[in-house]
Amino acid sequence: MMAARSVQLVCLLICSLAIIKTASAKVNESPKQQKGKDHAYFVDKTIVQNAVSKGAVCLDGSPPAYHLDRGFGHGVRNWIILLSGGAWCRNITDCLNRSKTDLGSSKLMMPFVFLGIFSKSKTENRDFYNWNKVFVRYCDGGAFTGDIESVDPTTNLHFRGARIFDAVIEDLLAKGLKDAKNVILSGGSANGYPAMLYCDHFKTLLPKAHRVKCLVDAGYFIRVKNPLLANVFESLFRDVVNLHGSTKVLPKSCTSRMKPELCFFPENIQEDIKTPFFTVMSAFDSYQVDNIIGSNVGEFIRARNCTESLNNAFKELRSEFLIALPKANNPKQRGAFIDSFNRHTPLELWWNKVNATPINNLTTMKVFGDWYFDRKYSYVIDEIDLPLPVYLYINGTLKSRG
């Protein structure tokens, strides 16, 4: 189910060219149509051919890939690298199925659409519009943590995600990243975790950089404790760690005191990360809600007819999520923008003035930009304790997406 949903998210990004071109949105109680501009564009893939000799390959043994759009103007020495999301594969069957898609093979990867924080529009993306932008394709199924040398000839599956991360970064360093001035390592959904896991190591590779920070986009999944909620991620992460051989790359500071699968939860590694990082996520992230509370609850949120028991579950999830986040006492090191809208990966469709989901008139673009450039350090949390629906106009018709 997770892999299928991730494919849908990728398809949504591909289709969003049409959405952005004709769409507008207003996120409030009475949404009104506005005119939008097309700030999305396609970028071809770059295959890291020399990665194969290092054993850094996708599930099917094909070389890894990324999409690079070069910066311009005063942004030529600034880089944002995004590790793309796409759930996980937890068993051989899942991974075999995944290896036959663009989430497991670079052979099937097409040009990718850049939008949101990758937009070239100075109006929509003031701080990062002219940066070098890299979208690293996710093709290992283990959140860039796998490192198993042996390959079963009956399946030909390769679990080499950690090697892929190293090979891609090495390739980018040779293409100008080593001389970068300002850099962001970001990860979306399943790969918000490796953006944290590798954050400190990544910074050590850039001694010339003035500013290196990390960004987690809707990837702060939690280990719930209340029996009212389903603790689905713990068993999932146990399977992923065992199948992909992830333990060796997990922080020893964590694995020395708890089971390896628990070290896949951001809450259990964040205190040991020295590099500043910022978390953008909804307290009612649709992926987390679907898995912990129920896959059909989005319909009730959009219709605004949630039952009392469902609202109690939402409140408990929000409470546990906020407790699991880094504490707010040092926003210079741990910034955050946590809203209440029921959607996933806000750096995609919601990183623009039209679709922004503000908190007290503050947007993700403004808060993160100020935090990154040390203009103002913020830790913003929406006080609304129940999920809000998100509205989009698509082809002139009002649509809602949870």
C-alpha positions, 0 to 999 in steps of 0.5 A: 500500500505504501509503495502504491501511494508513493507512485501516486505522489510521483505521478501527481508531481508529473501531472502538476505541470497542468495543475500549476498552469491552470490552477489557483487555490486559496486555503481558507473556509471559503476558497476563491479562484485566482489566476496562476502562472506556469512556474513548473518545468521538466529536467532530464535525468543524469545517470551516474555511470561510474557508480556501478563500479562502486556497487552503488546501484538501484534495486535492479542493478541499474546505476542511480540518477538525479536531475540537475538544473544549474543555478544562475546569477548570484545563485551559481554557488548555492545548491539545494539537494532533495532526496526524493520520497517514495515509501519503502520496500520491506520484503522481497516481493515488495522490492521485486515489484518496485524494481520494475518501476522508476522507484527501483530502476533508473531505466524507467525514469523519465524527465522530472517536473521541477516546481515549488522550492525548485521554481525559477520564479523570483516572485514565488521562490524569492530566496532559492529561485536561481540556485543549483537544484538537484532532485536525487531519484530514490531507487533503493527502497531503503531510504538510502541506508542499505549496504548488502554486498551479496546479491541473490541470483534468483531475484537480482535485487541489490540493497545499496542505498547508502552507496547510492547516496555517497556516489551521487554526492561524489558526482555532484562535488565534482560538478561544482558542489565542492565550491558551494557557498550556501547548501541545503540537504533536503529529503521528502517523505521517506527520505526526510530521515536520511537528510537528517541521518547524513546531515553532519557527514554531508557538512564535513564534505563542504569545508569551503561552504559558508552555510550548510543546513538540512531540511526535512519535508514531511518525513518526521514519522513517529512511534506512537504509544497510545493504543488508540493509534496504530504503531505501524512504522515500528514493524515496517522499519524493523523489516526495512533495516533487516532486509536492507542491512541498514544497521551499519549506517545508523548512528552508534549513539542510537543503536548502542541504547535501543533496537536498530529499527527504533533508530529509524525514527527521527525523534531518536537521532535528532538530539545527536545531530550538530548541523542545524535542520528545519522540519516542515510538516503537518501535525496531520500529515496525510501519509502519517494519518492514513497509516496511523489512524486510517486510510479513509479518514481524509474523506471525513476531513474534507467533508468536515464530519469527523466523529468524536472518537476520530477527533480524539484520535487526531488530537492524540496523534498531534500531541504525540507528534509535537512531543516527538519533535525537537524542543523549541528552545533553540530555533537556531539549531532546530527550526520548524513550521508545523501546520494543521492541513491534511496533506503531504510534502508541502515543498511541492505544490504548496511552496508558492503564494497561491497554494501556501498554507499560512499560520498567522499570516506566516508562510513556509517560504518566509519562515524557512527562508528567514531561518536559513539565511539567519535573518530570523529563527522561528519555530512555528506551530499551528494552534489548531488541534484538528486537521484542516482540508486543503483546497485546489482549483484544477482546470477551473474546478474546485478540488480538495486534496487531503 
